[in-house]
Amino acid sequence: MDKQSKSRLPKECLFINADGEIMKIEHGKSGFRRSELSTENKKANREIVNSYNDRHGITAEQVKRMHHGALFGWDATQPLRQEESGAKNGRMFEVEISRPGSFGAETSATLTLPAAPYEILDALDKARITDERVIYSAEIISCELDYLPQFIRSNTNLHEMNYLAGRLSSMNQWELDCFEGMVMMDTLQTQYSPIAIDRLINMTHSMEDCHVVHEAHDDSTLGKFYADNDFVQKLENVPDEIYECLDFGKIGKEMREGEGGVFTPHGYVVQNGEIAKTYQSGAAIPLEKPDYTVLLRITKGYFNDPQYDNNLVALLKLPTNDEDISQAIASVEAASPEECAFSATDCIVPYLTEKINDELYESEGDRYGAVNELAQQLRRIMGENRIPTYKAMLETAPKDLSLEEAIDLAGQAADFRLLREIPSPLEYAQAEILKHDIPLKDELIGSRDLYSYGQKLMDAQGAVGTEYGILLSEDGMTVEQCLGRPDQHMEMR
């Protein structure tokens, strides 16, 4: 039997229960049924079960998974497939990042999590978090798991929240149901207190001893489920006429309180083990910035040939050299770049990620040469601390900017200045007035019309507001003028 067929579950299988009877499990149905093949001879029953399962190619592992599915839901029986993972586009949280005080109100930035490393740093740039000493907040404004934000502490580190989002977005629905149950169990014990982020992360590593009974939503249905499936030993020999009169609500309540399980909108959840200690607090907080300016994902192209296709993935950090590129291509078992698919997963300037992917998709021949050149330019201006300035330049550039023009603008970043601590025309005007010694300066700075004056002043000086601050050039040229595009009016003759 090949690996693929082993991963599938049969339509039905047989097993021996504690009384030596032959029980049948039907895929997709809850509970067990006594098989018509069962006899009064326990030894014969065991031989019948072994013969049946062997004849149909059913392994012991498949029987175990069928048994688990019949008891705790069929979502838990199948290996997680890549296309089933994630939750609604893989975006778990939307957060608002801001600095305290009136300045922060002008410069807040929103970010969806999980995010790539440079996407986080870009949001911090927009919020004017200029270094580690600047205090800021990351408030959750929406979440795919609507119950979760109230249990996340307000001072949670952004990088650890991002790590949690990454873990949650990779989980299937059964795992998310388990996670919700574990959160509810914790909060019931602590009177709904917030949960430390490292414990939440470790809950995502604690699914092994977790069970979900999707059809149980109260004590009565839970009690009947346990009784019907022989989980209550004292009820095993109760006559049918008495069985129907049992107080299943009382049975369910006793089982729930004894196990410490909880009811969620998706059913009954119980975690019979300890919460893992896989993740240590602070481990997800980066000590330094990524050592690349562009990160490429390389896969082998799909040619509809099972003997040729594979699921290998290589990550290539740019800028790099031909030798590293060749090694990355070889690592996905491709013979040449033409057999590979390239995509950008992160860039120090997130705005350029889509344009890089367009270049990789549309170009023929050397598809990564221009991208590597861009990565080299980005590393240079990163060393000059001009990345925020360059990002502001790109924000004011035409939307149809090509990758070649983006490379050209990188070479002109030194010709521009970015006033990061000035969020609006009002502060721009105030800063300009403070440069001069004039009568009644304080009264003028507090004028109601100063915003309008600041806007006119910016227009006169060629300054423009961006998400990263006020951008202005040393010689008064705009970003569009720096591109040197042909005058459209000159061409129309």
N, C-alpha and C positions, 0 to 999 in steps of 0.2 A: 504494500500500500504506500503511495507516495505521500510526501509531506502535506500537499494541499488537501488530499482526501482525508487525512487524519485530522485536519483542523476543522472539518465539517462535522456536524452532529447527525446521527441517524434519525429516521422518522420515529422510531421507537426502539426500546431496549428492555431487557429483563434484568432483575436482580433479586437476591434473597433477602427477605426482611428478618427481623430478630426472631420471629416464630418459625423460620424455615420455609415460609410460603414464597411462591413465585409472584413477584409484583411487576407490573408493566408501567413504563413511563412513556408517554406520548409527547413528542417534541411540541412545545408551544402551549401545553396544557399544564395546569397546576395540580399538584398532588399525585398520588399513585393509585393504581387500580389492580385488584387481584387478577392475575392471568388465568385464562381458562386451561392453561397447561399445568397449573399447580396440582399436586397430588398430596396424599397424606404422608408420603415417604420423603423425609427431609433430604436424605442422601440422593435419592432419585431426582428431586427438585434441583439440587445443586448441579447435577450432571446435565439436566435439561437446559438450565441457564447457560452453563459454559458452552454447551454444544450450539445453542441458538446464537449466542453472541459471536462465537468463533465463526460460525457458518456465514454470518452477515458481516464479518470483518469489523466488529465493534470492539474497541480496545477498552481496557480497564479505566483509562483516563477519560474516555468519552462517556462511559457509564457514570463516572464521578461527576462530570460536568452536567450530564442529564439530570442526575439526582439533585444537584445544586440548583439547576434551573427550575425544576418542578417545585422546589421548596421556596426559593428566594427570588424568583423572577428570571426570565430568559435573557434579559439584557446582560446578565453577569456571566453568561456561558461562553461567549465568543471572544476570540482574541481581538484586541482593538485594531481596527483597520485605519489607515491614515485618513481616508476620506470621511470616517465617522467621528474623528477626534475634533475637539474644539467646540466652542459655543458661539453660535451666531457671528460668523466672520472672525472668530478668534479674539475679539476685543472684549475684555471683561470690565474694565473700569474707564470712566472718563473723569479726570481730575483737573482741578484749577490750581495753578501754582501762582503764588503772589507773595510779595513782601509786605510786612506790616506797615500800617500808617497810610497817609494820603498818597504817597508816591506809589505804593504797591497797587492801589486801586486803578492807576493809570497804565500799569504795565503787566497785569496778570496775563497768564497764558494757559490754554487748555491743552491737555495731552491725553491720548487714549493709550491704555495699557492692555497687554504687554507692548512695550516699545523697544526698538533697537537702541543700543547705547548712545549713538549720536542723536537720536530723536529726543532722548531725555535731555541731553546737554543743550540741544537747540531750544527746547522749551524753557530751560533755565536762562538761556541768553535772552529770550523774549521777555522773560519776567525780570530781567536785569539782576540776576543772581550772579554777580561778577566774580565771586570767589567763595571759598568754603566758609569764610567768616560771616557772610551775609545770612541772616536768619530769614527763613521763608516757610510757608505752609503749603501743604498739598491736600486740598479738600476734595473728597469724592463727591461728584455732582450727579453721577449716574453709575449703575452697575447692572450687569446682566443677571446677577443673583441678587434680587432686590432685598432680601433679608440680611445680606452680609454687611453693608456699610455701618450699621449701628453698632456692630461688634468690633470694628477696627478702630484702634485708638487714634485720636486726632494728631498725635505727634509721631505717627509711624513714618519711618524713613521711606522716601520715595523709591529708592532702588530695591528695598525689600518688598514694598508693595508691588513693584514691577515683577519681581521674581515670583511672588504668589500668583499674580495674574497669568504669568507664563505657565505655571503648573496647572492652574485651573483651566486654561484655554486648551490644554492638551488632553483633558480628561473626557471620557465618554459619559453618557447620561447616567448610567448606573453608578459610576464613580462620583459624579456630582451629587447624586441622591445620597450616597454614603457620607460625603463631605457635609452636606446640609444636616444630616442626622447627628454627626459628631459635634458640629457647632451647637445644635440645639441641646445636646447632652451636657456640654460644657456650661452653657449659659444657665440652664436650669439649676445646676449645682452652685452657681455663683450669683444667683438672683439677677441674671441678664447683664452681668458686667462685661466690659470689653475684653477681648482676648488678645494676648500678646501675639505679634505678627509671626514670631518664630514657631509658636504652637500651631497657628493656623497653617503655616507651611508644612509642618510635620504631620498634620492631619492628612495632607494630600499624599503622604508616604505610608498611611496606616490603613489601607484598604483590605489587607490580607485577612483580618479577623472581623471584617464588617459584613453584615447581612441585611438585605432589604426584603421585606414581605410586602409587595406592592398592593395586594388585595386587602390588607389589614389597615383600616383607618380609625378604628376605635377598639376598646377592650373586648367588645362582643365578637367582632370579626376576627380579632387576634386570637381570642380563646378558642373559637371554632376551628381556626387554621391549625393551631397546635394540637387540639384534640383529634381532628380528622387525620393528621399525619403522625399520630402516635408519639408526640413529644411529651405527653403527660402519662407517666407510667401507671398511675393508679386508675386510669380510665381504660386500660388496654382490654380488660375482660368484662366491661360493663355491657349488659344486654341492650339491644337496639331500642326497646321500648323505654328504657330508663335514660339512655344516651340522649334521646330527643328532648328530655326534660331538664337537661343540665343547664346550669347558669353559666353560659359561656363568657358573659361579661365579667363575672367574678374570677373565672379561670384566667382570662386575659389580663386582668388587673394584677393578679398574683404573679404571673409570668413576667409582665412588664416591669413591675417594681423589683422583682428578684434579679432581673437582668440589667436593669437601668436603661432600657431602651426608650425610644421616643416615637411619637407619631409626627410625621411631616406631611405636607401636601401630596407626597409621592408614595406614602405607605409607612410601614413600621420599620424603623432602623435600629439595629443593635450592634455595638462594637464590643466584642468579647475579649479584646486584648488591650495592651497599653498603647498610648500614643507614641509613635516612633520618636527617636531623637537623632534622626538623620541629619537635619539641618541645625547648624549652630548660629546663634544670634550674631548678626553682622557679617556673615560670610558672603552675602550678595552685594555688599557695598564695595564698589571698586576702589582700589588704592590709587589708580592712575587712569588716564584716558586710554582708549584703545590704541594699539600700535599700528594702525592702518588709517588711511584716509578714505579708502573705498574697499568694501568687502564684497567679493564676488562669490556666487554659488555656482558650482559647475556640476552638471550631470551629463550622463551619456544620453544621446538622443534616442528616442524610441522608434524602432523600425519594424514593429509588429512581428518580431522574431524572438520567440522565447529562448532560443539558444544564444541570442546576441544581446538582448535588452537586460538591464539590471537596475537596481535601486541604489547604487552607490552615489555618494555625494561628497564633493570636495569643496572646501572653503579656501579662497585665495585672497591674501591680503595685498592690496596695492598701495603704493607703487612697488613693483617687483621686477624681476629680470626674466629672460627667456627660459633659463634653466628651471626656475620655480614654476613657471607656467607649464612647461613640458612635464614636470613631475606631477602637477595637479591633474593634467589630462590623463596621464598614465594611471593615476590612482583610481580613476573611474573606469579603467580598462577600455579607454578609447584609443584609437590608432592615430587620431589627428584632431585639431580644433574643429574641423568641419563635422565631426561626429558628436560634438558637444553642444549643450545648451548652456548659455551664460546668462546670469541675472544678478543684479545688484541687490544685496540684502541690507546694506547700511552704507551711509556716506556721511562724512563730517559736515557736509552741507545737504541736509535731507531734501531740499528743494530739487537737487540735481539727480536724485535717485531715479525718478521716472525718465528723465532725459537720457541717463546712462542706459537704462533698459531699452529705450527706443533705439539708441545707437547700436547696442548689442544685437537687437532683433533685426534691424533693417540693413545693417552694413553687410557687405560681402567681403570675403577674404579675411584680412586682419581685423577681426571684429573688436578686439580689445586694445589695439594700439592707441587709439585716441583716448580711450578711457584711462589707460595707464599714464598717458601724458597729462591728463587732467589731474590724476592722483598725485603726480610729481609736483604740479603747480600748487595743489592744495597743501601738500606738505611744506612747500616753501613759505607760503603766506601764513601757515600755522606757526612756523618758527618765528615769524615777524609779528605774531599776535594780531593778525588782520582778518581772521576768519569772520568775526561778527560784522566787520566793515564789508567784507565781500558778500555776506549773506544779505545785508541791507542793499547793496548794489543790485543783486539779482532780483530782489523784491520790486525794485523800480524799473527793471529792464522789461522790454517787450515780452509778452507771453509766448511768442513764437521763437524765442531765443534758441539758437542751435547749440550743440555741444561745442563746436569749434568757436563760436562767439563767447561761450562761457569760459573757455580756456583763455581767449584773448582778454576778457575782462579781468581774469585773475592776475594777469600781468600788469594791470593798471590800478590794482587795489591801493597801492602806495599814494595815488593821486587824490584819494578821498579821505575824509575824516568822519568819524562816527561819534556823536555826542550821546553816549549811552545813558547818562544821568538826566537827560532832558526829554521828558515824555511827550510834551505837546507844545504848540505855538505859545501858550501862556508862559511856560517856563523859559522858552527860547527868548521871548521879549524881556523877561525879568533878568536873564543872564546878560543880555546885551546892554540893558540899562545900567547894571551894576559895574560895567566896565568904565563908565563915565562919571565924572564928578559934576552933577547938575543939581540946581535948587529943587527942593521938595521931592527928592528921589523916592523916599518911602511912600509918599502919597501917590506918586505915579505908578510905582510897582503894584499898589493895591487897587488900581483903577479897574473898573468893570470892563472897559473896552480894550484891555491889554491883550486878550486872546486874539481879537481881530487885528490889532496892530502887529502882534507876533506873526500871524499868518502872512500879512503883507510884507513884513520884514523878511520872512523866509523866502517868499516868492522873489523879492528883489535881490536876495543874495544867492539864489539858486539852491536853497536848502529844501529838503523834502523829508516828511515824517515817515518812518517805517516802524515795523514791529520791534526792531532792535535799537531804535533811537533816531535822532535827527542826523541825516546824511547830507554832507555838502562836500563839494570838490574844491581843491585849492585854486583852480583857475576859472571856476564858475561853469564848467561844462557839465551837462547832464550825462547820465549813464548811457542813454540812447545815442547821444552825440558821440560818445566814446566808441561806439560800435563801428562808426564810419560807414554806415549803410548808404547806398546811393540815394540821392534825393528823388523821391517818387515823382515830384512835379517836373523835374528835369527830364525824366525818362518818357513822360507822356507827351509825345509830339505826333 
